[in-house]
Amino acid sequence: MRAAVPVALILASLTLTACAGGLASSTSAPSSPAATPSSATSPSPSATPFTFPDRTKDELARSEYRNGTVSGQVWHKATKSGTYVVRAACAGGGEVFGYEVRINGRRINSGEFDCGGTLQNTVGKVSVGDRIQVGLTKIVAPIEAWAIVVPEQDA
């Protein structure tokens, strides 16, 4: 009787080992095919391209950051007085850009904004003949960005 108990335990142990080995191989096999369909059907990153606004006749200043270069820095003298705003945007998410607005060489307005949306802040009153300048600061490569100064009613 004593010999029967150890034999029964050994047989039970071997049966469990065989089952566990079978389970391990059956659970590992489906995991690799499952990875292929999920990667093939995963959504692609945002397909919305980042765009730069068209220039308008009332735009006083613009700064763009494209392909690793600040370009399009344009500033004009105001031909009509009124309240102006700065609009700024950049591609991506999580990055922070900055802008600075100058009127007649004096810094009037500056700030930082998160990429992925459009910021709009009031510059204030601009008089005829004022020279307006906007620049991008805290530039993060290779993200694209822009900042423009336009009349408040055009924003």
Secondary structure, DSSP 8 states (H G I E B T S, - for coil): -TTHHHHHHHHHHHHHHHHHHHHHHHHHHHHHHHHHHHHHHS--S-----------TT--EEEEEETTEEEEEEE-B-SS-EEEEEEEEESSSS-EEEEEEEETTEEEEEEEEETTSEEEEEEEEE-TT-BEEEEEES--TT--EEEEEEEGGG-
